[in-house]
C-alpha cells in the first residue's frame, strides 16, 4: 500500500472522528428548559404543534402528555 492509498483511507476516518467529536456537548441544567421548548423539537411546523399543545393543555387542564418532560420524580 503506497502513501496515497493510505491517505485516502485515513482522511475520511479522521474527518468522521473529528465531526463526531464536535457533536458532543454538556448541557447545563438551566439550559435544558430552553432546549425542551416545543419550538426546538424536530418537525415540519413546530409553531403549529406548540399552539395545538397549548390549546389541549388549556382544554384538558393538564400539560406534558404529548412529550417527555421532567425527570419522572413527580416534583414538577
mmCIF file of the C-alpha atoms, coordinates in Angstrom:
data_MODEL
# 
_entry.id   MODEL 
# 
loop_
_atom_site.group_PDB 
_atom_site.id 
_atom_site.type_symbol 
_atom_site.label_atom_id 
_atom_site.label_alt_id 
_atom_site.label_comp_id 
_atom_site.label_asym_id 
_atom_site.label_entity_id 
_atom_site.label_seq_id 
_atom_site.pdbx_PDB_ins_code 
_atom_site.Cartn_x 
_atom_site.Cartn_y 
_atom_site.Cartn_z 
_atom_site.occupancy 
_atom_site.B_iso_or_equiv 
_atom_site.pdbx_formal_charge 
_atom_site.auth_seq_id 
_atom_site.auth_comp_id 
_atom_site.auth_asym_id 
_atom_site.auth_atom_id 
_atom_site.pdbx_PDB_model_num 
ATOM 1  C CA . UNK A 1 1  ? 0.000   0.000  0.000  1.00 0.00 ? 1  UNK A CA 1 
ATOM 2  C CA . UNK A 1 2  ? 1.542   3.272  -1.047 1.00 0.00 ? 2  UNK A CA 1 
ATOM 3  C CA . UNK A 1 3  ? 1.246   6.644  0.679  1.00 0.00 ? 3  UNK A CA 1 
ATOM 4  C CA . UNK A 1 4  ? -1.650  7.997  -1.429 1.00 0.00 ? 4  UNK A CA 1 
ATOM 5  C CA . UNK A 1 5  ? -3.829  4.920  -0.793 1.00 0.00 ? 5  UNK A CA 1 
ATOM 6  C CA . UNK A 1 6  ? -3.166  5.095  2.933  1.00 0.00 ? 6  UNK A CA 1 
ATOM 7  C CA . UNK A 1 7  ? -4.010  8.802  2.978  1.00 0.00 ? 7  UNK A CA 1 
ATOM 8  C CA . UNK A 1 8  ? -7.233  8.225  1.031  1.00 0.00 ? 8  UNK A CA 1 
ATOM 9  C CA . UNK A 1 9  ? -8.357  5.730  3.686  1.00 0.00 ? 9  UNK A CA 1 
ATOM 10 C CA . UNK A 1 10 ? -7.224  7.597  6.781  1.00 0.00 ? 10 UNK A CA 1 
ATOM 11 C CA . UNK A 1 11 ? -8.523  11.043 5.791  1.00 0.00 ? 11 UNK A CA 1 
ATOM 12 C CA . UNK A 1 12 ? -12.270 10.154 5.718  1.00 0.00 ? 12 UNK A CA 1 
ATOM 13 C CA . UNK A 1 13 ? -11.971 8.262  9.004  1.00 0.00 ? 13 UNK A CA 1 
ATOM 14 C CA . UNK A 1 14 ? -10.191 11.194 10.653 1.00 0.00 ? 14 UNK A CA 1 
ATOM 15 C CA . UNK A 1 15 ? -12.799 13.632 9.292  1.00 0.00 ? 15 UNK A CA 1 
ATOM 16 C CA . UNK A 1 16 ? -15.634 11.465 10.655 1.00 0.00 ? 16 UNK A CA 1 
ATOM 17 C CA . UNK A 1 17 ? -13.955 11.191 14.059 1.00 0.00 ? 17 UNK A CA 1 
ATOM 18 C CA . UNK A 1 18 ? -13.498 14.956 14.172 1.00 0.00 ? 18 UNK A CA 1 
ATOM 19 C CA . UNK A 1 19 ? -17.144 15.533 13.217 1.00 0.00 ? 19 UNK A CA 1 
ATOM 20 C CA . UNK A 1 20 ? -18.452 13.105 15.836 1.00 0.00 ? 20 UNK A CA 1 
ATOM 21 C CA . UNK A 1 21 ? -16.187 14.577 18.494 1.00 0.00 ? 21 UNK A CA 1 
ATOM 22 C CA . UNK A 1 22 ? -17.577 18.059 17.865 1.00 0.00 ? 22 UNK A CA 1 
ATOM 23 C CA . UNK A 1 23 ? -21.185 16.908 18.318 1.00 0.00 ? 23 UNK A CA 1 
ATOM 24 C CA . UNK A 1 24 ? -20.755 16.038 21.999 1.00 0.00 ? 24 UNK A CA 1 
ATOM 25 C CA . UNK A 1 25 ? -21.680 18.830 24.368 1.00 0.00 ? 25 UNK A CA 1 
ATOM 26 C CA . UNK A 1 26 ? -22.609 19.101 28.027 1.00 0.00 ? 26 UNK A CA 1 
ATOM 27 C CA . UNK A 1 27 ? -25.850 20.973 28.663 1.00 0.00 ? 27 UNK A CA 1 
ATOM 28 C CA . UNK A 1 28 ? -26.202 22.788 31.970 1.00 0.00 ? 28 UNK A CA 1 
ATOM 29 C CA . UNK A 1 29 ? -29.471 22.218 33.897 1.00 0.00 ? 29 UNK A CA 1 
ATOM 30 C CA . UNK A 1 30 ? -30.621 25.808 33.410 1.00 0.00 ? 30 UNK A CA 1 
ATOM 31 C CA . UNK A 1 31 ? -30.228 25.412 29.629 1.00 0.00 ? 31 UNK A CA 1 
ATOM 32 C CA . UNK A 1 32 ? -32.377 22.282 29.459 1.00 0.00 ? 32 UNK A CA 1 
ATOM 33 C CA . UNK A 1 33 ? -35.614 24.232 29.810 1.00 0.00 ? 33 UNK A CA 1 
ATOM 34 C CA . UNK A 1 34 ? -34.742 26.231 26.713 1.00 0.00 ? 34 UNK A CA 1 
ATOM 35 C CA . UNK A 1 35 ? -33.870 23.085 24.744 1.00 0.00 ? 35 UNK A CA 1 
ATOM 36 C CA . UNK A 1 36 ? -37.101 21.358 25.878 1.00 0.00 ? 36 UNK A CA 1 
ATOM 37 C CA . UNK A 1 37 ? -39.211 24.173 24.383 1.00 0.00 ? 37 UNK A CA 1 
ATOM 38 C CA . UNK A 1 38 ? -41.594 22.756 21.724 1.00 0.00 ? 38 UNK A CA 1 
ATOM 39 C CA . UNK A 1 39 ? -40.125 25.184 19.206 1.00 0.00 ? 39 UNK A CA 1 
ATOM 40 C CA . UNK A 1 40 ? -36.810 23.310 19.492 1.00 0.00 ? 40 UNK A CA 1 
ATOM 41 C CA . UNK A 1 41 ? -38.389 19.954 18.534 1.00 0.00 ? 41 UNK A CA 1 
ATOM 42 C CA . UNK A 1 42 ? -37.870 18.462 15.089 1.00 0.00 ? 42 UNK A CA 1 
ATOM 43 C CA . UNK A 1 43 ? -40.918 18.662 12.874 1.00 0.00 ? 43 UNK A CA 1 
ATOM 44 C CA . UNK A 1 44 ? -42.385 20.345 9.869  1.00 0.00 ? 44 UNK A CA 1 
ATOM 45 C CA . UNK A 1 45 ? -44.268 23.037 11.792 1.00 0.00 ? 45 UNK A CA 1 
ATOM 46 C CA . UNK A 1 46 ? -43.168 23.372 15.400 1.00 0.00 ? 46 UNK A CA 1 
ATOM 47 C CA . UNK A 1 47 ? -45.151 26.599 15.918 1.00 0.00 ? 47 UNK A CA 1 
ATOM 48 C CA . UNK A 1 48 ? -48.442 24.962 14.920 1.00 0.00 ? 48 UNK A CA 1 
ATOM 49 C CA . UNK A 1 49 ? -47.763 21.933 17.105 1.00 0.00 ? 49 UNK A CA 1 
ATOM 50 C CA . UNK A 1 50 ? -46.884 24.167 20.061 1.00 0.00 ? 50 UNK A CA 1 
ATOM 51 C CA . UNK A 1 51 ? -50.140 26.098 19.582 1.00 0.00 ? 51 UNK A CA 1 
ATOM 52 C CA . UNK A 1 52 ? -52.117 22.846 19.409 1.00 0.00 ? 52 UNK A CA 1 
ATOM 53 C CA . UNK A 1 53 ? -50.466 21.502 22.565 1.00 0.00 ? 53 UNK A CA 1 
ATOM 54 C CA . UNK A 1 54 ? -51.206 24.790 24.333 1.00 0.00 ? 54 UNK A CA 1 
ATOM 55 C CA . UNK A 1 55 ? -54.869 24.552 23.334 1.00 0.00 ? 55 UNK A CA 1 
ATOM 56 C CA . UNK A 1 56 ? -55.069 20.951 24.509 1.00 0.00 ? 56 UNK A CA 1 
ATOM 57 C CA . UNK A 1 57 ? -53.431 21.824 27.826 1.00 0.00 ? 57 UNK A CA 1 
ATOM 58 C CA . UNK A 1 58 ? -55.995 24.562 28.393 1.00 0.00 ? 58 UNK A CA 1 
ATOM 59 C CA . UNK A 1 59 ? -58.940 22.390 27.389 1.00 0.00 ? 59 UNK A CA 1 
ATOM 60 C CA . UNK A 1 60 ? -57.862 19.299 29.310 1.00 0.00 ? 60 UNK A CA 1 
ATOM 61 C CA . UNK A 1 61 ? -56.479 21.102 32.335 1.00 0.00 ? 61 UNK A CA 1 
ATOM 62 C CA . UNK A 1 62 ? -53.225 19.190 32.116 1.00 0.00 ? 62 UNK A CA 1 
ATOM 63 C CA . UNK A 1 63 ? -49.847 19.504 30.498 1.00 0.00 ? 63 UNK A CA 1 
ATOM 64 C CA . UNK A 1 64 ? -46.990 17.349 29.316 1.00 0.00 ? 64 UNK A CA 1 
ATOM 65 C CA . UNK A 1 65 ? -48.928 14.406 27.915 1.00 0.00 ? 65 UNK A CA 1 
ATOM 66 C CA . UNK A 1 66 ? -47.673 14.869 24.361 1.00 0.00 ? 66 UNK A CA 1 
ATOM 67 C CA . UNK A 1 67 ? -43.959 14.646 25.020 1.00 0.00 ? 67 UNK A CA 1 
ATOM 68 C CA . UNK A 1 68 ? -41.427 13.630 27.626 1.00 0.00 ? 68 UNK A CA 1 
ATOM 69 C CA . UNK A 1 69 ? -40.954 16.350 30.213 1.00 0.00 ? 69 UNK A CA 1 
ATOM 70 C CA . UNK A 1 70 ? -39.427 16.426 33.659 1.00 0.00 ? 70 UNK A CA 1 
ATOM 71 C CA . UNK A 1 71 ? -37.378 13.817 35.408 1.00 0.00 ? 71 UNK A CA 1 
ATOM 72 C CA . UNK A 1 72 ? -40.143 11.376 36.322 1.00 0.00 ? 72 UNK A CA 1 
ATOM 73 C CA . UNK A 1 73 ? -39.843 12.036 40.052 1.00 0.00 ? 73 UNK A CA 1 
ATOM 74 C CA . UNK A 1 74 ? -43.170 13.900 40.307 1.00 0.00 ? 74 UNK A CA 1 
ATOM 75 C CA . UNK A 1 75 ? -41.555 17.101 41.548 1.00 0.00 ? 75 UNK A CA 1 
ATOM 76 C CA . UNK A 1 76 ? -42.503 19.251 38.524 1.00 0.00 ? 76 UNK A CA 1 
# 
